[in-house]
């Protein structure tokens, strides 16, 4: 998952979390905080997408990506993560196969 976090530019949020805002923040600080929050939600969404139902049930209550990562994903056995990622890859392959079938049907309909 580290590669996914790096690619999506959210790894820093996983490692360090989001710093709390202080009183009397400037507009620039507020904008930066907002961008960090967006990255946090993006990363949490990625975690939700990549795990199977058993792991999802463990992390669904977490409100931050760092919290979900620290809570269970970091301590999870390699086998559980591997199984979860295999399930995710299988879902992606099935979706891709469905898209190919739909495209073939659409092409056939256009030819008729």
C-alpha positions in Angstrom: 0.0 0.0 0.0 3.0 2.3 0.5 3.4 2.5 -3.3 -0.2 3.5 -3.7 0.2 6.2 -1.0 3.4 7.5 -2.7 1.7 7.6 -6.1 -1.3 9.4 -4.7 0.9 11.8 -2.8 -0.6 11.0 0.6 2.3 9.1 2.3 3.3 12.1 4.4 -0.2 12.3 5.9 0.0 8.6 6.7 3.3 9.0 8.5 2.8 12.3 10.3 -1.0 12.9 10.3 -2.5 16.4 10.1 -1.2 19.1 12.5 -4.0 20.8 14.4 -4.8 24.4 13.6 -3.9 27.0 16.1 -5.9 30.1 16.9 -5.8 33.1 14.6 -4.7 31.3 11.5 -3.9 33.0 8.3 -5.7 32.3 5.0 -2.6 30.5 3.7 -2.5 28.3 6.8 -6.2 27.6 6.4 -5.7 26.6 2.8 -2.8 24.3 3.6 -4.8 22.7 6.3 -7.7 22.2 3.9 -5.4 20.5 1.4 -4.0 18.2 4.1 -7.6 17.3 5.0 -8.4 16.5 1.4 -5.3 14.2 1.2 -6.3 12.6 4.5 -9.8 11.7 3.1 -8.3 10.6 -0.1 -5.9 8.2 1.7 -8.7 6.9 3.9 -10.8 6.2 0.8 -7.8 4.3 -0.7 -7.5 2.2 2.4 -11.3 1.4 2.3 -10.9 0.4 -1.4 -8.0 -1.9 -0.9 -9.0 -4.0 2.0 -11.4 -6.9 2.2 -14.6 -6.9 4.3 -13.0 -8.2 7.5 -10.3 -5.5 7.6 -12.8 -2.9 6.4 -14.9 -3.5 9.5 -11.9 -2.8 11.7 -11.0 0.5 10.1 -14.5 1.9 9.2 -14.8 3.8 12.5 -11.5 5.7 12.1 -11.9 9.3 10.9 -8.3 9.8 9.7 -6.0 7.9 7.4 -3.3 7.9 10.0 -5.7 6.5 12.6 -6.8 3.7 10.3 -3.2 2.9 9.4 -1.8 3.0 12.9 -4.8 1.0 14.4 -4.8 -2.2 12.4 -3.1 -2.0 9.0 0.3 -1.4 10.5 0.0 -4.4 12.9 -1.8 -6.6 10.4 -0.1 -9.9 9.4 1.5 -9.9 6.0 -0.9 -12.8 5.0 -4.0 -10.8 5.8 -2.7 -7.8 3.7 -1.7 -10.1 0.9 -5.2 -11.8 0.9 -6.9 -8.4 1.0 -4.8 -7.0 -1.9 -5.5 -10.2 -3.9 -9.2 -9.7 -3.4 -8.9 -6.1 -4.5 -7.0 -7.1 -7.6 -9.6 -9.7 -8.4 -12.4 -7.1 -8.1 -10.5 -4.8 -10.5 -10.0 -7.6 -13.0 -13.7 -8.4 -12.9 -14.7 -4.8 -13.4 -12.2 -4.6 -16.4 -13.7 -7.8 -17.9 -17.2 -6.3 -17.6 -16.1 -3.1 -19.3 -14.6 -5.1 -22.2 -17.8 -7.0 -22.6 -19.8 -3.8 -22.6 -17.5 -2.1 -25.1 -17.8 -5.2 -27.4 -21.6 -5.1 -27.1 -21.7 -1.4 -27.9 -19.4 -1.9 -30.9 -21.6 -4.8 -32.1 -24.7 -2.6 -31.8 -23.1 0.2 -33.7 -22.2 -2.2 -36.6 -25.8 -3.4 -36.8 
